[in-house]
Amino acid sequence: MQLKTILNRVQKHSSFVYEEARFVEGAVPALEIDLRPRANSRATCSGCGRRGPTYDRLASRRFQFVPLWGLHVFFIYAMRRVDCKRCGVRVEAVPWAEGKSPLTTAYAWFLAGWARRLSWQETAHAFRTSWDAVFRSVRLAVTWGLAHRDLEAIEAIGIDEISWRRGPRFLTVVYQIDAHCRRLLWIGPDRRVETLEAFFAAFGERARRLRYVCSDMWRPYLAVIARCASQAVHVLDRYHLVAKLNKALDEVRAQEARRMHREGYDPLLKHSRWVLLKNPEHLSDKQSDKLADLLQYNLQTMRAYLLKEELRLLWEYVHPAQAAQFLERWCTKTMRSRIEPLKRMARTCRLHRPLILNWFRARGTISAAAVEGLNNKLKLTLRKAYGYRSLKVVEIACYHTLGRLPEPEFAHRFF
Protein backbone atom coordinates (compact mmCIF):
# COMPACT_ATOMS: atom_id res chain seq x y z
CA MET A 1 0.00 0.00 0.00
CA GLN A 2 1.39 3.40 -0.99
CA LEU A 3 1.76 6.31 1.41
CA LYS A 4 -0.61 8.42 -0.67
CA THR A 5 -3.29 5.74 -0.29
CA ILE A 6 -2.91 5.86 3.50
CA LEU A 7 -3.10 9.66 3.53
CA ASN A 8 -6.22 9.64 1.37
CA ARG A 9 -7.74 7.23 3.88
CA VAL A 10 -7.00 9.25 7.01
CA GLN A 11 -6.89 12.83 5.65
CA LYS A 12 -8.63 13.19 2.30
CA HIS A 13 -9.28 16.64 0.81
CA SER A 14 -11.61 16.77 -2.16
CA SER A 15 -10.04 19.79 -3.85
CA PHE A 16 -6.38 18.81 -3.34
CA VAL A 17 -4.14 15.96 -4.44
CA TYR A 18 -1.19 14.33 -2.68
CA GLU A 19 1.79 14.14 -5.01
CA GLU A 20 5.39 13.16 -4.36
CA ALA A 21 6.43 11.87 -0.94
CA ARG A 22 10.09 11.88 0.02
CA PHE A 23 12.24 10.94 3.00
CA VAL A 24 14.42 13.78 4.33
CA GLU A 25 17.53 13.05 6.37
CA GLY A 26 18.53 15.41 9.15
CA ALA A 27 18.76 15.83 12.90
CA VAL A 28 15.14 14.67 13.00
CA PRO A 29 14.23 12.48 9.98
CA ALA A 30 10.99 13.49 8.33
CA LEU A 31 8.59 12.71 5.53
CA GLU A 32 7.59 15.52 3.19
CA ILE A 33 4.48 15.25 1.03
CA ASP A 34 3.72 17.74 -1.72
CA LEU A 35 0.15 18.87 -2.30
CA ARG A 36 -1.36 20.62 -5.27
CA PRO A 37 -4.89 21.81 -6.05
CA ARG A 38 -6.94 19.78 -8.48
CA ALA A 39 -7.02 21.00 -12.06
CA ASN A 40 -9.42 23.86 -12.69
CA SER A 41 -10.27 24.15 -8.99
CA ARG A 42 -10.83 27.62 -7.57
CA ALA A 43 -9.28 28.79 -4.29
CA THR A 44 -11.43 29.65 -1.25
CA CYS A 45 -11.18 33.15 0.18
CA SER A 46 -10.07 33.10 3.82
CA GLY A 47 -12.18 36.20 4.53
CA CYS A 48 -15.67 35.39 3.27
CA GLY A 49 -15.35 31.71 2.35
CA ARG A 50 -16.33 32.24 -1.29
CA ARG A 51 -14.37 30.80 -4.17
CA GLY A 52 -12.57 33.08 -6.59
CA PRO A 53 -9.89 33.19 -9.30
CA THR A 54 -6.23 32.82 -8.39
CA TYR A 55 -4.30 36.09 -8.20
CA ASP A 56 -0.80 34.61 -7.71
CA ARG A 57 1.12 32.03 -5.65
CA LEU A 58 3.26 32.46 -2.57
CA ALA A 59 6.35 30.51 -1.55
CA SER A 60 5.85 26.95 -0.34
CA ARG A 61 4.86 26.46 3.29
CA ARG A 62 5.34 23.47 5.62
CA PHE A 63 2.40 22.19 7.67
CA GLN A 64 3.20 19.58 10.30
CA PHE A 65 0.97 16.50 10.28
CA VAL A 66 0.53 13.61 12.74
CA PRO A 67 3.79 11.60 13.04
CA LEU A 68 4.03 8.26 11.22
CA TRP A 69 6.41 5.48 12.34
CA GLY A 70 8.19 7.87 14.67
CA LEU A 71 8.90 10.32 11.82
CA HIS A 72 7.81 13.92 11.50
CA VAL A 73 5.39 14.40 8.60
CA PHE A 74 5.07 17.70 6.74
CA PHE A 75 2.69 18.82 4.02
CA ILE A 76 4.39 21.09 1.47
CA TYR A 77 2.07 23.48 -0.32
CA ALA A 78 2.43 26.80 -2.16
CA MET A 79 -0.50 28.93 -1.02
CA ARG A 80 -2.56 30.75 -3.62
CA ARG A 81 -3.89 34.27 -3.25
CA VAL A 82 -7.51 34.81 -4.24
CA ASP A 83 -8.78 37.81 -6.17
CA CYS A 84 -12.03 38.07 -4.18
CA LYS A 85 -14.64 40.57 -5.33
CA ARG A 86 -15.78 41.13 -1.73
CA CYS A 87 -12.51 41.01 0.26
CA GLY A 88 -9.89 41.94 -2.34
CA VAL A 89 -6.69 39.92 -2.66
CA ARG A 90 -6.57 37.42 0.21
CA VAL A 91 -4.59 34.26 0.96
CA GLU A 92 -6.70 31.17 0.35
CA ALA A 93 -8.14 29.00 3.14
CA VAL A 94 -6.96 25.38 3.13
CA PRO A 95 -8.91 22.54 4.78
CA TRP A 96 -5.98 21.01 6.68
CA ALA A 97 -4.90 24.13 8.65
CA GLU A 98 -6.26 27.38 10.03
CA GLY A 99 -4.78 30.83 9.47
CA LYS A 100 -1.01 31.08 9.76
CA SER A 101 -0.66 28.02 12.00
CA PRO A 102 2.26 25.75 11.01
CA LEU A 103 0.34 22.77 12.47
CA THR A 104 -2.37 20.95 10.61
CA THR A 105 -5.72 20.87 12.39
CA ALA A 106 -5.52 17.08 12.70
CA TYR A 107 -2.13 17.32 14.41
CA ALA A 108 -3.36 20.08 16.74
CA TRP A 109 -6.27 17.91 17.90
CA PHE A 110 -3.87 14.98 18.22
CA LEU A 111 -1.62 16.97 20.56
CA ALA A 112 -4.61 18.32 22.49
CA GLY A 113 -5.85 14.79 23.09
CA TRP A 114 -2.53 13.67 24.52
CA ALA A 115 -2.21 16.88 26.55
CA ARG A 116 -5.32 15.77 28.47
CA ARG A 117 -3.52 12.56 29.48
CA LEU A 118 -0.02 13.96 30.06
CA SER A 119 1.37 17.30 31.14
CA TRP A 120 1.98 19.75 28.32
CA GLN A 121 5.74 19.49 28.72
CA GLU A 122 5.60 15.67 28.63
CA THR A 123 3.43 15.82 25.51
CA ALA A 124 5.90 18.16 23.80
CA HIS A 125 8.81 15.88 24.75
CA ALA A 126 7.06 12.69 23.62
CA PHE A 127 6.27 14.04 20.15
CA ARG A 128 9.44 16.13 19.76
CA THR A 129 7.68 19.43 19.47
CA SER A 130 7.59 22.63 21.50
CA TRP A 131 5.56 23.51 24.58
CA ASP A 132 4.16 26.44 22.63
CA ALA A 133 2.86 24.10 19.91
CA VAL A 134 1.07 22.02 22.53
CA PHE A 135 -0.38 25.14 24.15
CA ARG A 136 -1.69 26.45 20.82
CA SER A 137 -3.27 23.06 20.15
CA VAL A 138 -5.00 22.98 23.53
CA ARG A 139 -6.17 26.57 23.03
CA LEU A 140 -7.67 25.58 19.67
CA ALA A 141 -9.51 22.64 21.25
CA VAL A 142 -10.83 24.73 24.14
CA THR A 143 -11.94 27.61 21.93
CA TRP A 144 -13.83 25.27 19.61
CA GLY A 145 -15.30 23.29 22.50
CA LEU A 146 -16.57 26.34 24.39
CA ALA A 147 -18.21 27.66 21.22
CA HIS A 148 -20.03 24.37 20.59
CA ARG A 149 -20.89 23.03 24.09
CA ASP A 150 -24.52 22.60 25.14
CA LEU A 151 -25.60 24.52 28.26
CA GLU A 152 -29.36 24.03 28.03
CA ALA A 153 -30.02 21.01 30.29
CA ILE A 154 -28.24 22.22 33.44
CA GLU A 155 -30.29 21.90 36.65
CA ALA A 156 -27.65 21.80 39.43
CA ILE A 157 -24.46 23.79 39.88
CA GLY A 158 -21.78 23.88 42.56
CA ILE A 159 -19.81 27.03 43.39
CA ASP A 160 -16.49 27.05 45.23
CA GLU A 161 -13.09 28.73 45.30
CA ILE A 162 -9.59 27.33 45.13
CA SER A 163 -6.20 28.86 45.83
CA TRP A 164 -3.79 28.65 42.91
CA ARG A 165 -0.94 31.03 43.77
CA ARG A 166 0.75 32.32 46.86
CA GLY A 167 -0.72 35.48 48.20
CA PRO A 168 -3.28 33.93 48.55
CA ARG A 169 -4.83 34.27 45.12
CA PHE A 170 -8.18 32.58 44.59
CA LEU A 171 -10.15 31.39 41.60
CA THR A 172 -13.93 31.10 41.64
CA VAL A 173 -15.08 27.93 39.90
CA VAL A 174 -18.58 26.88 38.90
CA TYR A 175 -19.36 23.24 38.10
CA GLN A 176 -22.32 21.43 36.67
CA ILE A 177 -23.07 18.66 39.19
CA ASP A 178 -26.09 16.93 37.67
CA ALA A 179 -26.02 13.16 38.07
CA HIS A 180 -25.63 12.62 34.32
CA CYS A 181 -22.92 15.26 33.78
CA ARG A 182 -20.28 16.73 36.05
CA ARG A 183 -17.98 19.28 34.47
CA LEU A 184 -16.41 22.71 34.80
CA LEU A 185 -18.73 25.44 33.53
CA TRP A 186 -16.87 28.64 34.36
CA ILE A 187 -13.75 29.94 36.05
CA GLY A 188 -12.94 33.49 37.12
CA PRO A 189 -10.37 35.46 39.13
CA ASP A 190 -10.72 36.14 42.89
CA ARG A 191 -13.77 35.41 45.02
CA ARG A 192 -15.75 38.61 45.02
CA VAL A 193 -19.32 39.62 44.34
CA GLU A 194 -18.31 40.92 40.91
CA THR A 195 -16.71 37.58 40.04
CA LEU A 196 -19.83 35.50 40.61
CA GLU A 197 -22.03 38.17 39.02
CA ALA A 198 -19.90 37.83 35.89
CA PHE A 199 -20.75 34.12 35.75
CA PHE A 200 -24.49 34.69 36.07
CA ALA A 201 -24.31 37.45 33.46
CA ALA A 202 -22.63 35.01 31.05
CA PHE A 203 -25.04 32.22 32.00
CA GLY A 204 -28.00 34.43 31.15
CA GLU A 205 -31.60 33.22 31.42
CA ARG A 206 -30.45 29.66 32.10
CA ALA A 207 -29.93 30.73 35.72
CA ARG A 208 -33.72 30.96 36.10
CA ARG A 209 -34.03 27.28 35.19
CA LEU A 210 -31.64 26.04 37.87
CA ARG A 211 -33.18 23.74 40.48
CA TYR A 212 -30.26 23.35 42.89
CA VAL A 213 -27.22 25.41 43.84
CA CYS A 214 -24.52 24.16 46.20
CA SER A 215 -21.95 26.45 47.81
CA ASP A 216 -20.01 27.13 51.00
CA MET A 217 -20.77 29.89 53.53
CA TRP A 218 -18.78 32.65 51.83
CA ARG A 219 -21.06 35.69 52.20
CA PRO A 220 -20.51 37.22 48.72
CA TYR A 221 -21.59 33.90 47.17
CA LEU A 222 -24.72 33.70 49.34
CA ALA A 223 -25.81 37.23 48.40
CA VAL A 224 -25.31 36.78 44.66
CA ILE A 225 -27.03 33.38 44.58
CA ALA A 226 -30.02 34.75 46.48
CA ARG A 227 -30.32 37.55 43.93
CA CYS A 228 -29.58 35.72 40.67
CA ALA A 229 -30.99 32.22 41.32
CA SER A 230 -33.63 32.80 43.97
CA GLN A 231 -35.89 30.03 42.66
CA ALA A 232 -33.22 27.32 43.15
CA VAL A 233 -32.84 25.26 46.33
CA HIS A 234 -29.59 26.59 47.80
CA VAL A 235 -27.76 23.86 49.71
CA LEU A 236 -24.97 24.23 52.26
CA ASP A 237 -23.56 20.75 52.21
CA ARG A 238 -22.46 18.75 55.27
CA TYR A 239 -18.85 18.86 54.10
CA HIS A 240 -18.56 22.58 54.88
CA LEU A 241 -20.28 22.24 58.25
CA VAL A 242 -18.07 19.34 59.29
CA ALA A 243 -14.95 21.21 58.15
CA LYS A 244 -15.89 24.27 60.24
CA LEU A 245 -16.76 22.13 63.24
CA ASN A 246 -13.45 20.26 63.04
CA LYS A 247 -11.63 23.58 62.85
CA ALA A 248 -13.44 24.79 65.99
CA LEU A 249 -12.64 21.56 67.83
CA ASP A 250 -8.98 21.79 66.87
CA GLU A 251 -8.90 25.37 68.17
CA VAL A 252 -10.31 24.20 71.52
CA ARG A 253 -7.73 21.41 71.74
CA ALA A 254 -4.82 23.74 70.95
CA GLN A 255 -5.95 26.32 73.50
CA GLU A 256 -6.39 23.77 76.27
CA ALA A 257 -3.10 22.03 75.48
CA ARG A 258 -1.25 25.35 75.81
CA ARG A 259 -3.04 26.13 79.07
CA MET A 260 -2.19 22.71 80.55
CA HIS A 261 1.45 23.12 79.55
CA ARG A 262 1.56 26.61 81.05
CA GLU A 263 0.07 25.41 84.36
CA GLY A 264 2.32 22.35 84.62
CA TYR A 265 -0.23 19.56 84.00
CA ASP A 266 0.59 16.30 82.22
CA PRO A 267 0.46 16.70 78.40
CA LEU A 268 -2.66 14.56 78.01
CA LEU A 269 -3.61 16.15 74.69
CA LYS A 270 -0.22 15.64 73.06
CA HIS A 271 -0.47 13.69 69.76
CA SER A 272 -4.29 13.73 69.99
CA ARG A 273 -5.20 15.96 67.06
CA TRP A 274 -6.15 13.25 64.56
CA VAL A 275 -7.58 11.08 67.32
CA LEU A 276 -10.21 13.78 67.83
CA LEU A 277 -10.74 14.85 64.23
CA LYS A 278 -11.09 11.43 62.62
CA ASN A 279 -14.37 9.53 62.73
CA PRO A 280 -14.28 6.77 65.40
CA GLU A 281 -14.72 3.99 62.84
CA HIS A 282 -11.55 5.13 61.05
CA LEU A 283 -9.26 5.12 64.08
CA SER A 284 -6.40 2.66 64.38
CA ASP A 285 -6.13 0.44 67.47
CA LYS A 286 -3.56 2.75 69.00
CA GLN A 287 -5.71 5.81 68.34
CA SER A 288 -8.78 4.07 69.80
CA ASP A 289 -6.86 3.37 73.01
CA LYS A 290 -5.74 7.00 73.16
CA LEU A 291 -9.35 8.18 72.74
CA ALA A 292 -10.57 5.84 75.48
CA ASP A 293 -7.97 7.27 77.86
CA LEU A 294 -8.93 10.88 77.07
CA LEU A 295 -12.64 10.20 77.62
CA GLN A 296 -11.89 9.45 81.27
CA TYR A 297 -10.98 13.10 81.89
CA ASN A 298 -13.37 16.02 82.23
CA LEU A 299 -11.54 18.17 79.71
CA GLN A 300 -13.13 21.00 77.76
CA THR A 301 -11.70 19.40 74.61
CA MET A 302 -13.51 16.14 75.30
CA ARG A 303 -16.81 17.93 75.90
CA ALA A 304 -16.30 19.65 72.54
CA TYR A 305 -15.49 16.29 70.97
CA LEU A 306 -18.75 14.77 72.27
CA LEU A 307 -20.71 17.69 70.86
CA LYS A 308 -18.98 17.21 67.51
CA GLU A 309 -19.90 13.52 67.49
CA GLU A 310 -23.48 14.31 68.49
CA LEU A 311 -23.91 16.59 65.47
CA ARG A 312 -23.09 13.66 63.20
CA LEU A 313 -26.53 12.27 64.07
CA LEU A 314 -28.09 15.21 62.20
CA TRP A 315 -27.30 13.62 58.84
CA GLU A 316 -29.24 10.46 59.70
CA TYR A 317 -32.57 12.30 59.63
CA VAL A 318 -34.78 12.12 56.56
CA HIS A 319 -37.41 14.80 57.11
CA PRO A 320 -36.37 18.47 57.30
CA ALA A 321 -38.71 19.21 60.24
CA GLN A 322 -37.14 16.54 62.44
CA ALA A 323 -33.66 17.65 61.41
CA ALA A 324 -34.57 21.25 62.31
CA GLN A 325 -35.65 20.21 65.82
CA PHE A 326 -32.44 18.25 66.37
CA LEU A 327 -30.28 21.11 65.08
CA GLU A 328 -31.98 23.62 67.40
CA ARG A 329 -31.48 21.33 70.41
CA TRP A 330 -27.81 20.91 69.52
CA CYS A 331 -27.31 24.67 69.13
CA THR A 332 -28.97 25.34 72.51
CA LYS A 333 -26.78 22.75 74.24
CA THR A 334 -23.67 24.12 72.55
CA MET A 335 -24.44 27.72 73.53
CA ARG A 336 -24.65 26.57 77.17
CA SER A 337 -21.33 24.72 76.99
CA ARG A 338 -19.21 27.87 77.52
CA ILE A 339 -16.84 26.69 74.79
CA GLU A 340 -16.42 29.82 72.70
CA PRO A 341 -15.22 28.28 69.36
CA LEU A 342 -18.19 25.90 69.40
CA LYS A 343 -20.55 28.71 70.39
CA ARG A 344 -19.44 30.55 67.25
CA MET A 345 -20.23 27.40 65.29
CA ALA A 346 -23.71 27.24 66.85
CA ARG A 347 -24.34 30.89 65.88
CA THR A 348 -23.29 30.07 62.33
CA CYS A 349 -25.69 27.13 62.21
CA ARG A 350 -28.57 29.29 63.39
CA LEU A 351 -27.69 32.02 60.89
CA HIS A 352 -27.64 29.59 57.96
CA ARG A 353 -30.33 27.23 59.29
CA PRO A 354 -32.62 27.34 56.18
CA LEU A 355 -29.72 26.61 53.82
CA ILE A 356 -28.48 23.74 56.01
CA LEU A 357 -31.96 22.18 56.05
CA ASN A 358 -32.09 22.43 52.25
CA TRP A 359 -29.62 19.53 52.27
CA PHE A 360 -32.47 17.30 53.46
CA ARG A 361 -34.88 18.72 50.88
CA ALA A 362 -32.39 17.90 48.11
CA ARG A 363 -30.99 14.71 49.62
CA GLY A 364 -29.84 12.24 47.00
CA THR A 365 -29.93 14.91 44.30
CA ILE A 366 -27.07 17.28 45.05
CA SER A 367 -23.93 17.05 47.16
CA ALA A 368 -20.76 19.05 47.63
CA ALA A 369 -18.83 15.79 47.35
CA ALA A 370 -18.99 16.22 43.56
CA VAL A 371 -17.62 19.76 43.89
CA GLU A 372 -14.75 18.66 46.12
CA GLY A 373 -13.92 15.79 43.76
CA LEU A 374 -13.74 18.17 40.81
CA ASN A 375 -11.67 20.58 42.90
CA ASN A 376 -9.14 17.82 43.53
CA LYS A 377 -8.87 17.12 39.79
CA LEU A 378 -8.46 20.82 39.09
CA LYS A 379 -5.67 21.12 41.67
CA LEU A 380 -3.98 18.10 40.09
CA THR A 381 -4.13 19.88 36.72
CA LEU A 382 -2.39 22.90 38.21
CA ARG A 383 0.16 20.73 40.01
CA LYS A 384 1.09 18.90 36.82
CA ALA A 385 1.95 22.27 35.29
CA TYR A 386 4.26 23.19 38.19
CA GLY A 387 2.49 26.56 38.47
CA TYR A 388 0.97 28.49 35.58
CA ARG A 389 1.75 32.19 35.79
CA SER A 390 -0.94 33.44 33.45
CA LEU A 391 -4.60 33.31 34.42
CA LYS A 392 -5.57 32.80 30.78
CA VAL A 393 -3.38 29.70 30.56
CA VAL A 394 -4.91 28.42 33.81
CA GLU A 395 -8.41 28.82 32.38
CA ILE A 396 -7.48 26.98 29.18
CA ALA A 397 -5.88 24.10 31.11
CA CYS A 398 -8.85 23.73 33.46
CA TYR A 399 -11.48 23.84 30.71
CA HIS A 400 -9.47 21.32 28.70
CA THR A 401 -9.21 18.84 31.57
CA LEU A 402 -12.56 19.25 33.34
CA GLY A 403 -14.87 20.93 30.82
CA ARG A 404 -15.93 17.76 28.96
CA LEU A 405 -15.84 19.87 25.82
CA PRO A 406 -17.13 18.48 22.52
CA GLU A 407 -14.82 17.70 19.61
CA PRO A 408 -15.50 17.84 15.87
CA GLU A 409 -16.05 14.69 13.86
CA PHE A 410 -12.99 13.48 11.98
CA ALA A 411 -12.65 11.01 9.16
CA HIS A 412 -10.02 9.25 11.25
CA ARG A 413 -9.03 9.39 14.92
CA PHE A 414 -5.37 8.89 15.80
CA PHE A 415 -5.85 7.92 19.48
C-alpha positions in Angstrom: 0.0 0.0 0.0 1.4 3.4 -1.0 1.8 6.3 1.4 -0.6 8.4 -0.7 -3.3 5.7 -0.3 -2.9 5.9 3.5 -3.1 9.7 3.5 -6.2 9.6 1.4 -7.7 7.2 3.9 -7.0 9.3 7.0 -6.9 12.8 5.7 -8.6 13.2 2.3 -9.3 16.6 0.8 -11.6 16.8 -2.2 -10.0 19.8 -3.8 -6.4 18.8 -3.3 -4.1 16.0 -4.4 -1.2 14.3 -2.7 1.8 14.1 -5.0 5.4 13.2 -4.4 6.4 11.9 -0.9 10.1 11.9 0.0 12.2 10.9 3.0 14.4 13.8 4.3 17.5 13.1 6.4 18.5 15.4 9.1 18.8 15.8 12.9 15.1 14.7 13.0 14.2 12.5 10.0 11.0 13.5 8.3 8.6 12.7 5.5 7.6 15.5 3.2 4.5 15.3 1.0 3.7 17.7 -1.7 0.2 18.9 -2.3 -1.4 20.6 -5.3 -4.9 21.8 -6.1 -6.9 19.8 -8.5 -7.0 21.0 -12.1 -9.4 23.9 -12.7 -10.3 24.1 -9.0 -10.8 27.6 -7.6 -9.3 28.8 -4.3 -11.4 29.7 -1.3 -11.2 33.2 0.2 -10.1 33.1 3.8 -12.2 36.2 4.5 -15.7 35.4 3.3 -15.3 31.7 2.3 -16.3 32.2 -1.3 -14.4 30.8 -4.2 -12.6 33.1 -6.6 -9.9 33.2 -9.3 -6.2 32.8 -8.4 -4.3 36.1 -8.2 -0.8 34.6 -7.7 1.1 32.0 -5.6 3.3 32.5 -2.6 6.3 30.5 -1.6 5.8 26.9 -0.3 4.9 26.5 3.3 5.3 23.5 5.6 2.4 22.2 7.7 3.2 19.6 10.3 1.0 16.5 10.3 0.5 13.6 12.7 3.8 11.6 13.0 4.0 8.3 11.2 6.4 5.5 12.3 8.2 7.9 14.7 8.9 10.3 11.8 7.8 13.9 11.5 5.4 14.4 8.6 5.1 17.7 6.7 2.7 18.8 4.0 4.4 21.1 1.5 2.1 23.5 -0.3 2.4 26.8 -2.2 -0.5 28.9 -1.0 -2.6 30.8 -3.6 -3.9 34.3 -3.2 -7.5 34.8 -4.2 -8.8 37.8 -6.2 -12.0 38.1 -4.2 -14.6 40.6 -5.3 -15.8 41.1 -1.7 -12.5 41.0 0.3 -9.9 41.9 -2.3 -6.7 39.9 -2.7 -6.6 37.4 0.2 -4.6 34.3 1.0 -6.7 31.2 0.3 -8.1 29.0 3.1 -7.0 25.4 3.1 -8.9 22.5 4.8 -6.0 21.0 6.7 -4.9 24.1 8.6 -6.3 27.4 10.0 -4.8 30.8 9.5 -1.0 31.1 9.8 -0.7 28.0 12.0 2.3 25.8 11.0 0.3 22.8 12.5 -2.4 20.9 10.6 -5.7 20.9 12.4 -5.5 17.1 12.7 -2.1 17.3 14.4 -3.4 20.1 16.7 -6.3 17.9 17.9 -3.9 15.0 18.2 -1.6 17.0 20.6 -4.6 18.3 22.5 -5.9 14.8 23.1 -2.5 13.7 24.5 -2.2 16.9 26.5 -5.3 15.8 28.5 -3.5 12.6 29.5 0.0 14.0 30.1 1.4 17.3 31.1 2.0 19.8 28.3 5.7 19.5 28.7 5.6 15.7 28.6 3.4 15.8 25.5 5.9 18.2 23.8 8.8 15.9 24.7 7.1 12.7 23.6 6.3 14.0 20.1 9.4 16.1 19.8 7.7 19.4 19.5 7.6 22.6 21.5 5.6 23.5 24.6 4.2 26.4 22.6 2.9 24.1 19.9 1.1 22.0 22.5 -0.4 25.1 24.2 -1.7 26.5 20.8 -3.3 23.1 20.1 -5.0 23.0 23.5 -6.2 26.6 23.0 -7.7 25.6 19.7 -9.5 22.6 21.3 -10.8 24.7 24.1 -11.9 27.6 21.9 -13.8 25.3 19.6 -15.3 23.3 22.5 -16.6 26.3 24.4 -18.2 27.7 21.2 -20.0 24.4 20.6 -20.9 23.0 24.1 -24.5 22.6 25.1 -25.6 24.5 28.3 -29.4 24.0 28.0 -30.0 21.0 30.3 -28.2 22.2 33.4 -30.3 21.9 36.6 -27.6 21.8 39.4 -24.5 23.8 39.9 -21.8 23.9 42.6 -19.8 27.0 43.4 -16.5 27.1 45.2 -13.1 28.7 45.3 -9.6 27.3 45.1 -6.2 28.9 45.8 -3.8 28.7 42.9 -0.9 31.0 43.8 0.8 32.3 46.9 -0.7 35.5 48.2 -3.3 33.9 48.6 -4.8 34.3 45.1 -8.2 32.6 44.6 -10.1 31.4 41.6 -13.9 31.1 41.6 -15.1 27.9 39.9 -18.6 26.9 38.9 -19.4 23.2 38.1 -22.3 21.4 36.7 -23.1 18.7 39.2 -26.1 16.9 37.7 -26.0 13.2 38.1 -25.6 12.6 34.3 -22.9 15.3 33.8 -20.3 16.7 36.1 -18.0 19.3 34.5 -16.4 22.7 34.8 -18.7 25.4 33.5 -16.9 28.6 34.4 -13.7 29.9 36.0 -12.9 33.5 37.1 -10.4 35.5 39.1 -10.7 36.1 42.9 -13.8 35.4 45.0 -15.7 38.6 45.0 -19.3 39.6 44.3 -18.3 40.9 40.9 -16.7 37.6 40.0 -19.8 35.5 40.6 -22.0 38.2 39.0 -19.9 37.8 35.9 -20.7 34.1 35.8 -24.5 34.7 36.1 -24.3 37.4 33.5 -22.6 35.0 31.0 -25.0 32.2 32.0 -28.0 34.4 31.2 -31.6 33.2 31.4 -30.4 29.7 32.1 -29.9 30.7 35.7 -33.7 31.0 36.1 -34.0 27.3 35.2 -31.6 26.0 37.9 -33.2 23.7 40.5 -30.3 23.3 42.9 -27.2 25.4 43.8 -24.5 24.2 46.2 -22.0 26.4 47.8 -20.0 27.1 51.0 -20.8 29.9 53.5 -18.8 32.6 51.8 -21.1 35.7 52.2 -20.5 37.2 48.7 -21.6 33.9 47.2 -24.7 33.7 49.3 -25.8 37.2 48.4 -25.3 36.8 44.7 -27.0 33.4 44.6 -30.0 34.8 46.5 -30.3 37.6 43.9 -29.6 35.7 40.7 -31.0 32.2 41.3 -33.6 32.8 44.0 -35.9 30.0 42.7 -33.2 27.3 43.2 -32.8 25.3 46.3 -29.6 26.6 47.8 -27.8 23.9 49.7 -25.0 24.2 52.3 -23.6 20.7 52.2 -22.5 18.8 55.3 -18.8 18.9 54.1 -18.6 22.6 54.9 -20.3 22.2 58.3 -18.1 19.3 59.3 -15.0 21.2 58.1 -15.9 24.3 60.2 -16.8 22.1 63.2 -13.5 20.3 63.0 -11.6 23.6 62.9 -13.4 24.8 66.0 -12.6 21.6 67.8 -9.0 21.8 66.9 -8.9 25.4 68.2 -10.3 24.2 71.5 -7.7 21.4 71.7 -4.8 23.7 71.0 -5.9 26.3 73.5 -6.4 23.8 76.3 -3.1 22.0 75.5 -1.3 25.4 75.8 -3.0 26.1 79.1 -2.2 22.7 80.5 1.5 23.1 79.5 1.6 26.6 81.1 0.1 25.4 84.4 2.3 22.3 84.6 -0.2 19.6 84.0 0.6 16.3 82.2 0.5 16.7 78.4 -2.7 14.6 78.0 -3.6 16.2 74.7 -0.2 15.6 73.1 -0.5 13.7 69.8 -4.3 13.7 70.0 -5.2 16.0 67.1 -6.2 13.3 64.6 -7.6 11.1 67.3 -10.2 13.8 67.8 -10.7 14.9 64.2 -11.1 11.4 62.6 -14.4 9.5 62.7 -14.3 6.8 65.4 -14.7 4.0 62.8 -11.5 5.1 61.0 -9.3 5.1 64.1 -6.4 2.7 64.4 -6.1 0.4 67.5 -3.6 2.7 69.0 -5.7 5.8 68.3 -8.8 4.1 69.8 -6.9 3.4 73.0 -5.7 7.0 73.2 -9.3 8.2 72.7 -10.6 5.8 75.5 -8.0 7.3 77.9 -8.9 10.9 77.1 -12.6 10.2 77.6 -11.9 9.4 81.3 -11.0 13.1 81.9 -13.4 16.0 82.2 -11.5 18.2 79.7 -13.1 21.0 77.8 -11.7 19.4 74.6 -13.5 16.1 75.3 -16.8 17.9 75.9 -16.3 19.6 72.5 -15.5 16.3 71.0 -18.7 14.8 72.3 -20.7 17.7 70.9 -19.0 17.2 67.5 -19.9 13.5 67.5 -23.5 14.3 68.5 -23.9 16.6 65.5 -23.1 13.7 63.2 -26.5 12.3 64.1 -28.1 15.2 62.2 -27.3 13.6 58.8 -29.2 10.5 59.7 -32.6 12.3 59.6 -34.8 12.1 56.6 -37.4 14.8 57.1 -36.4 18.5 57.3 -38.7 19.2 60.2 -37.1 16.5 62.4 -33.7 17.6 61.4 -34.6 21.3 62.3 -35.7 20.2 65.8 -32.4 18.3 66.4 -30.3 21.1 65.1 -32.0 23.6 67.4 -31.5 21.3 70.4 -27.8 20.9 69.5 -27.3 24.7 69.1 -29.0 25.3 72.5 -26.8 22.7 74.2 -23.7 24.1 72.5 -24.4 27.7 73.5 -24.6 26.6 77.2 -21.3 24.7 77.0 -19.2 27.9 77.5 -16.8 26.7 74.8 -16.4 29.8 72.7 -15.2 28.3 69.4 -18.2 25.9 69.4 -20.6 28.7 70.4 -19.4 30.6 67.3 -20.2 27.4 65.3 -23.7 27.2 66.8 -24.3 30.9 65.9 -23.3 30.1 62.3 -25.7 27.1 62.2 -28.6 29.3 63.4 -27.7 32.0 60.9 -27.6 29.6 58.0 -30.3 27.2 59.3 -32.6 27.3 56.2 -29.7 26.6 53.8 -28.5 23.7 56.0 -32.0 22.2 56.0 -32.1 22.4 52.3 -29.6 19.5 52.3 -32.5 17.3 53.5 -34.9 18.7 50.9 -32.4 17.9 48.1 -31.0 14.7 49.6 -29.8 12.2 47.0 -29.9 14.9 44.3 -27.1 17.3 45.1 -23.9 17.0 47.2 -20.8 19.0 47.6 -18.8 15.8 47.3 -19.0 16.2 43.6 -17.6 19.8 43.9 -14.7 18.7 46.1 -13.9 15.8 43.8 -13.7 18.2 40.8 -11.7 20.6 42.9 -9.1 17.8 43.5 -8.9 17.1 39.8 -8.5 20.8 39.1 -5.7 21.1 41.7 -4.0 18.1 40.1 -4.1 19.9 36.7 -2.4 22.9 38.2 0.2 20.7 40.0 1.1 18.9 36.8 1.9 22.3 35.3 4.3 23.2 38.2 2.5 26.6 38.5 1.0 28.5 35.6 1.7 32.2 35.8 -0.9 33.4 33.4 -4.6 33.3 34.4 -5.6 32.8 30.8 -3.4 29.7 30.6 -4.9 28.4 33.8 -8.4 28.8 32.4 -7.5 27.0 29.2 -5.9 24.1 31.1 -8.9 23.7 33.5 -11.5 23.8 30.7 -9.5 21.3 28.7 -9.2 18.8 31.6 -12.6 19.3 33.3 -14.9 20.9 30.8 -15.9 17.8 29.0 -15.8 19.9 25.8 -17.1 18.5 22.5 -14.8 17.7 19.6 -15.5 17.8 15.9 -16.1 14.7 13.9 -13.0 13.5 12.0 -12.6 11.0 9.2 -10.0 9.2 11.3 -9.0 9.4 14.9 -5.4 8.9 15.8 -5.9 7.9 19.5 
